[in-house]
Amino acid sequence: MIKILHPSRMKKSSSGKLTLPVLLISLIILAGSCKKNNDTTTSTASSVPKVTTSGLIINLTSTTAQSGGSVSDEGTSSVTEAGVCYSSTNKTPTISDSKADGVITGVSAFPVDFTSDLSDLTANTTYYVRAFATNSSGTAYGDVITFTTSATLSGVVTTVTTFAGSGTAGYLEGAGNMAMFNNPEGIAVDASGKLYVSDSFNSRIRSITTAGETASLAGIGTLGYTDGDAATAQFYGPNGIAVDASGNVFVADFGNNVIRKITPSGVVSTFAGNGTPGFVNSTTATSAEFNSPSGIAVDGSGNLYVADRGNNAIRKITAAGVVTTLAGFKSGGFVNATGTDAGFKKPNGITVDGAGNVFVADQGNSAVRKITAEGVVTTVAGGPSQTGLLNFPAAIALDNQGNIFIADEGGRIMESTTDHVLYILAGSLNVSGFVNGDGASALFSSPQGIAVDANNNIYVADQDNNCIRKLTVKIVQNP
């Protein structure tokens, strides 16, 4: 079966590890893309369609996988067929080799994304796959992707439950579903497993114990901008949230255009920004300016990284309070480059690993981006022409193995492994609801925050369902 996925604009708003060491998956993008001398059916490069292979293999098991691509331009005549071809022997597969189940025909709207199901594969075997598109002038191909099927994996089962919140908007402390939230946005977890939530429409920061007991950490529940004691402090639409090793909680105070700090003793202060929306770096953090900061992360040295949504930039705040631009420029775009030459579009979520690599949920570009410590920006997954692969990702998190977890605003929770395999853990694309259960049967409504604890339990701030969901993952092996 092949699935056609068209872009759609959304509103803004584990007990089991999925590191899959037994898979022996290798996934690399081969150096050569499709050139004319490899494609006997191609005439001139200017007349055939423009096609791209998705850089990730999806839901890989021992006998099945998904791959796909996108056609950005039909060329000089109509696209008659597009899909995925693959082989275990031909390193540059063509349409003369195997095709994935089904193809799309008569494509008339561009760009168009597609995913195809590869079935009846052989376990523990290396395959070569690439997207293709054909018109009357010939067939064009995308880059070749190679992957190796697992020897034993038959599937991944993710179970979704409601950890806190009733599903009804409001404000109430208590255990489990006795608590009430109002549009929770950001979520973070500390070393002990305690959760912290930016309860956006309640203008409060909440905490949730490992037993599911919800309490207020800071904020009085009315919009404002007041530092001081946590019980009297005010926030304005708090969004991203992070906690450091000392228990300090940092909040991207979206509506106030500042970064706030809450100490373990309950004192709220302004860590960076002056309340004025702008794009100003400074050696003094409170003289810097931000514009609708959304995501926030902290590294082991106390440096903060901010997804400065309104400025289309990623900002860095050192522990000493020096604010710089790590990557991005104000007008934004989709550019892989270094530092301020790189382009983002409404970056929303952010996380950082132990080596100083920063990962960004680049929401407006429907992509996950990586920034090295030296500021080099690359794309991990997705892109503006691949909104079916990622549909406006809102948040991102890492586990202790370096696997990337994504809360996709289109209603899915996903994992991109260190082997570059994408697993759709739960939810369905562009299907909203409030349903617990396994895999695609579980439904979310505009999930906005994600966190992973030391036991690989996944927690999601399910914004429009006004609750916190918990996901546990189980790997199923063949008998």
Secondary structure, DSSP 8 states (H G I E B T S, - for coil): -EEEE----------S----GGG----EE-S----GGG-TT---TTTS-EEEE-SSEES--SS-EEEEEEEEE-TTS-EEEEEEEEESS-SS--TTSEE-B--EEEE-SSSEEEEEEE-S--TT-EEEEEEEEEETTEEEE---EEEE--SSEEEEEEEEEEEE--SS-S-B-EEGGG-B-SSEEEEEE-TTS-EEEEEGGGTEEEEE-TT-EEEEEE--SSB--B-EETTT-BBSSEEEEEE-TTS-EEEEEGGGTEEEEE-TTSEEEEEE--SS-S-B-BSSGGG-B-SSEEEEEE-TTS-EEEEEGGGTEEEEE-TT--EEEEEE-TT---B--BGGGSB-SSEEEEEE-TTS-EEEEEGGGTEEEEE-TT-BEEEEEE-TT-TTTSSSEEEEEE-TT--EEEEETTTEEEEE-TTSEEEEEEE-TT-B--B-EEGGGSBBSSEEEEEE-TT--EEEEEGGGTEEEEEEEEEEE--
